[in-house]
Amino acid sequence: MEPVEEHFLDVVRRLPVPPEPSATSTPLDGDLLALFRAQATSRLLDLAARELQRAGAGYYTIGSAGHESNAALGMLSGPGDPALLHYRSGAFYAARALASGTVDPVRETLRGLTCSALDPASGGRHKVIGHPDLGIVPQTSTIASHLPRAVGLGFALGLAAASGRETGWAEDAVVVASFGDASLNHSTAAGALNAAAYLAHRHKDCPVLLVCEDNGLGISTPSPRGWVGAALQSVPGVPYFEVDGDAPIALLGVARHALAQVRETRRPAILHLHTVRFLGHAGSDVEIAYRSPRAIAADLERDPLLATARLLVERGVRTPSHLLDEYDALRADVASRTVEVRAEEPLRTRSQVIAPLALPERRPVVHRPAAAPGGITLAQAINQTLAAELAADPGVLVLGEDVGAKGGVYGVTRGLAATFGAGRVFDTLLDEQTVLGTALGAALAGYTPVPEIQYLAYLHNAEDQLRGEAASLRFFSAGQHDNGMVVRIAGLAYQKGFGGHFHNDNSVAVLRDIPGLVLAVPSHPALAPALLRGCLELAREGRVVVFLEPIARYHTRDLVDGDEEWLAGFEPSGTVGLGDVAVHGSGTDLLLVTFGNGVHLGRTAALALEAEGIATTVLDLVWLAPLPVEALVAAARGAGAVLVVDETRASGGVSEGVVTALVDAGVDVPLARVTSADSYVPLGPAAATVLLQVDEVVEAGRRLATSGSAQG
């Protein structure tokens, strides 16, 4: 028996019975009984998790023991209030499930612990706290990375209320988001708290209650005494509530008041909930290695479950024996359901596991973009497409740094805010985590957000909002939740007279490495509108899409000086679907496989190669994740030789994936690649020494085509 359970049982047995038990029940007594049941259920599930692990049948032991005071928030909020919870929120889950009368928290939690394929939260992919019928959106984050999404959802609820838009949540919904005291020190938490304060300062609705569950420890590292309270109380304009988790009456009162204030004012608030932590950080953690026996024993006196039991006895609501009988009945229920759940099957096949990430299959289309002299540039094509989508779909939002009145650094969103208003096109804080978090939250409220990251290099400050939050939600909720959006990023290199590495970043490896994330790159204004529409279609299906726009091509007009080959007419209909490619030319001697700026490089090189008698075709991949393998392989098999023209780096660049796909498919033609160097991009003329140049493409193409001809 674990010491925490032994202490609880021993103290309850010895509790003195009041001489005159209460004859009448009060609403508070009912709340205390509900609190006790949820807390005890959560505690027994934590103990079961360790038993399952010891038996080799359980795989997760980060428990909620000591944090069971959060059950009060689960009781006092409802399924119409979206909850994005800390991993020690088992009692919150139990309380909301028990109140619903339709969800069995014991069976469903055990399914998560054993990775049962019947787990209603993740379908056996991870132990997450969530359920679609309870309004609990599953989170896998451990270091507050879900908080930008929570604040974004609160903001989106306010935005929807102002426009009369339905969100799927209650009209007076409050977002409840919990996190640990150690996580408070993470930059993501700091950014979310700052965003909440910023919205409060601007009198913008954002009904979110941020709950810091403070047990004083980050695994083994103590939080300095007083630091958490000082930090939380210093958030400007955001009301601060504080309560001890082992004071049940005060807990219920403060939690009720905090929720009511957020619900009524539609403004954010902070609840500082003092807790303790039992059973260590997780099953393998031995607290005695870094905590004194006195400190561990002192925590037992602050047990929230024991505090609720003691109060029930003091008020005459239950005798000690009655409480122990109820506890034993719950223990028997957990044991019985454990036997049942252990017999359930886990996921067995790769296809079962990755099913939520599976993208729709379709026959690829080969597009042949045509220039239109006197037409529009790439930047203008994107602008006009966004305008058309904003007009057609009131759920589309455009947001980011400087996208409003200024219209973006490069004018791509110019005029959109004036046309559609600040409720549809708006500037955000100068913080990429907040930009993406706002979009993630807006998607949970039913919008189709189009956030802009001003430069690709700036994404790296916040890439976990895509990797750990956006793309993972569909996977870890078995496809029951999603946050579809199109993230516009101005990126890649070849800007002249401006920048250096922050404004000429050619690293896309992190985007291609995220499971389920779709990455598209427009290259020409004739293709960009249909491609952006295709991306928005995927977003409306719940997919996370990155639309990586080559800055150097935004205002390009020519392929060769004066030919206006890089202008096109605006096409208001049609889509470029996932797996489609674009083709320029029809030569069969050499296929140049490329994307983005490489299309301009490749087509320029093709002119020189054609002049030498080498019939060349340029294949624009369009999609970098997943690669359009079917169309790529078909094109390569019809060519005499294949040269991959990759503007990204030799290591971790796109060409690695392209060459591998061709080799895996058994394409038997001469094959080579040319890339940029493994280097940051320097300022000024030196950039040309590390970035792939046209003459390198011509030389490699000539050599490859010649060798292919000789082999033929």
Secondary structure, DSSP 8 states (H G I E B T S, - for coil): --HHHHHHHHHHHT----SS--SS--HHHHHHHHHHHHHHHHHHHHHHHHHHHHTT--------TT-GGGHHHHHHS-TTS-EE--TT-HHHHHHHHHHHSS--HHHHHHHHHTTBTT-TTTSSS-----BTTTTB-----SSSTTHHHHHHHHHHHHHHHHHT---SS-TT--EEEEEETGGGGSHHHHHHHHHHHHHHHTT----EEEEEEE-SEETTEE--TTHHHHHHHTSTT--EEEEETT-HHHHHHHHHHHHHHHHHH---EEEEEE----S-SSTT--GGGTS-HHHHHHHHTT-HHHHHHHHHHHTTSS-HHHHHHHHHHHHHHHHHHHHHHHTS-B--SHHHHHGGG--------EE-----TT-B-HHHHHHHHHHHHHHH-TTEEEEETT-SSS--TTSTTTTHHHHH-TTTEEE--S-HHHHHHHHHHHHHTT-EEEEEES-HHHHTTSTHIIIIIIHHHHHHTTTS----EEEEEEE-S--SSS-STTTS----HHHHTSTT-EEE---STTTHHHHHHHHHHHHHTT-EEEEEEEGGGTT---SSTT--TT-B----S----TT-EEEE---SSEEEEE-THHHHHHHHHHHHHHHTT--EEEEE--EEES--HHHHHHHHHTSS-EEEEEEEESSSSHHHHHHHHHHHTT--S-EEEEEE-SS---SGGGGGGTS--HHHHHHHHHHHHHHHHHH-
